[in-house]
Amino acid sequence: MNNILTSTLQTSILIATSIIAITAFLSSVYLIGIKIALPFGLLLSTKFLKIYNTQPLQEHIQHLGKILAGILLLLICFICLIYEQTSLLGGAMRPLGFWEFAGLAVKGCVEALIVLGILRMGFAVVQKLVL
């Protein structure tokens, strides 16, 4: 009886720490990615609002910029994840285990942050050259 209780407690602790670790990682990727992608989101939001000839408040531009930055981050993370999955599997269609997929997701998220960082550096260079 004591072994069952100990085993159940250990399993519960393992599941809880895994969930906390995944949540902390995804939150940090989101916060860092939004900070990196915010200039792109603000650029897109001002372009969209110019197209529709509206005069929104500055808070609306900031909010729409953050939403568009999040969409850009999600899109780049998805593309990097698909790239990692196809490069790992090649042409084979086999199911992935949880930890194998988690490793690919971590690698894809980190690559997405690197890609966003490179894009932001390029964006800063273009802004310096244009201004």
C-alpha positions as CSV (number, residue, x, y, z in Angstrom):
1,M,0.0,0.0,0.0
2,N,2.8,2.4,0.8
3,N,4.6,1.7,-2.5
4,I,1.4,2.5,-4.4
5,L,1.0,5.8,-2.5
6,T,4.7,6.7,-3.1
7,S,4.6,5.8,-6.7
8,T,1.4,7.9,-7.2
9,L,2.9,10.8,-5.4
10,Q,6.1,10.7,-7.5
11,T,4.1,10.5,-10.7
12,S,2.0,13.4,-9.7
13,I,5.0,15.5,-8.9
14,L,6.6,14.6,-12.2
15,I,3.5,15.5,-14.2
16,A,3.1,18.8,-12.3
17,T,6.7,19.8,-12.7
18,S,6.5,18.9,-16.4
19,I,3.4,21.1,-16.9
20,I,5.1,24.0,-15.0
21,A,8.3,23.7,-17.0
22,I,6.4,23.7,-20.3
23,T,4.3,26.6,-19.3
24,A,7.3,28.6,-18.2
25,F,9.1,27.8,-21.4
26,L,6.2,28.8,-23.6
27,S,5.6,32.0,-21.6
28,S,9.2,33.0,-21.9
29,V,9.3,32.3,-25.7
30,Y,6.1,34.3,-26.0
31,L,7.4,37.3,-24.0
32,I,10.8,37.4,-25.8
33,G,9.2,36.8,-29.2
34,I,6.7,39.7,-28.7
35,K,9.5,42.0,-27.7
36,I,11.5,41.0,-30.8
37,A,8.6,41.1,-33.3
38,L,6.9,44.3,-32.0
39,P,8.5,46.6,-34.6
40,F,7.1,44.4,-37.4
41,G,3.7,44.4,-35.7
42,L,3.6,48.2,-35.3
43,L,4.7,48.6,-39.0
44,L,1.9,46.3,-40.1
45,S,-0.7,47.9,-37.9
46,T,0.1,51.4,-39.2
47,K,0.0,50.1,-42.8
48,F,-3.3,48.4,-42.2
49,L,-4.8,51.5,-40.6
50,K,-3.6,53.7,-43.4
51,I,-5.3,51.4,-45.9
52,Y,-8.6,51.7,-44.1
53,N,-8.2,55.5,-43.5
54,T,-9.0,55.4,-39.9
55,Q,-7.5,57.6,-37.2
56,P,-7.2,55.3,-34.2
57,L,-5.8,56.1,-30.8
58,Q,-2.2,55.3,-30.0
59,E,-3.4,52.5,-27.6
60,H,-5.2,50.9,-30.5
61,I,-2.1,51.0,-32.7
62,Q,0.0,49.4,-29.9
63,H,-2.6,46.7,-29.2
64,L,-3.0,45.8,-32.9
65,G,0.8,45.9,-33.2
66,K,1.1,43.4,-30.3
67,I,-1.5,41.1,-31.9
68,L,0.2,41.2,-35.2
69,A,3.6,40.5,-33.6
70,G,2.1,37.5,-31.8
71,I,0.7,36.2,-35.1
72,L,4.1,36.7,-36.8
73,L,5.8,34.8,-33.9
74,L,3.2,32.0,-34.1
75,L,3.7,31.7,-37.8
76,I,7.5,31.6,-37.7
77,C,7.4,29.1,-34.8
78,F,5.0,26.9,-36.8
79,I,7.3,27.1,-39.9
80,C,10.4,26.2,-37.9
81,L,8.6,23.4,-36.2
82,I,7.4,21.9,-39.5
83,Y,11.0,22.3,-40.9
84,E,12.5,20.5,-37.9
85,Q,9.9,17.7,-38.2
86,T,10.4,17.2,-41.9
87,S,14.2,17.3,-41.6
88,L,14.1,14.7,-38.8
89,L,11.6,12.3,-40.4
90,G,12.5,12.8,-44.0
91,G,9.9,11.2,-46.1
92,A,8.9,8.6,-43.4
93,M,5.6,9.0,-41.8
94,R,5.9,7.6,-38.3
95,P,4.4,8.7,-35.0
96,L,6.5,10.8,-32.8
97,G,6.8,10.2,-29.0
98,F,6.0,13.0,-26.6
99,W,9.6,13.7,-25.7
100,E,10.7,13.6,-29.3
101,F,8.1,16.1,-30.2
102,A,8.9,18.2,-27.2
103,G,12.5,18.3,-28.3
104,L,11.5,19.4,-31.8
105,A,9.2,22.0,-30.4
106,V,11.9,23.5,-28.2
107,K,14.3,23.5,-31.1
108,G,11.7,25.1,-33.4
109,C,10.9,27.8,-30.9
110,V,14.5,28.7,-30.3
111,E,15.1,28.8,-34.1
112,A,12.1,31.0,-34.5
113,L,13.5,33.5,-31.9
114,I,16.8,33.4,-33.8
115,V,15.1,34.1,-37.1
116,L,13.1,36.9,-35.6
117,G,16.2,38.4,-34.1
118,I,17.9,38.3,-37.5
119,L,14.9,39.9,-39.2
120,R,14.8,42.6,-36.5
121,M,18.5,43.4,-37.1
122,G,17.9,43.6,-40.8
123,F,14.9,45.8,-40.1
124,A,17.0,48.1,-38.0
125,V,19.7,48.3,-40.7
126,V,17.0,49.2,-43.4
127,Q,15.6,51.9,-41.1
128,K,19.0,53.4,-40.6
129,L,19.7,53.4,-44.3
130,V,16.3,54.9,-45.2
131,L,16.4,57.6,-42.6
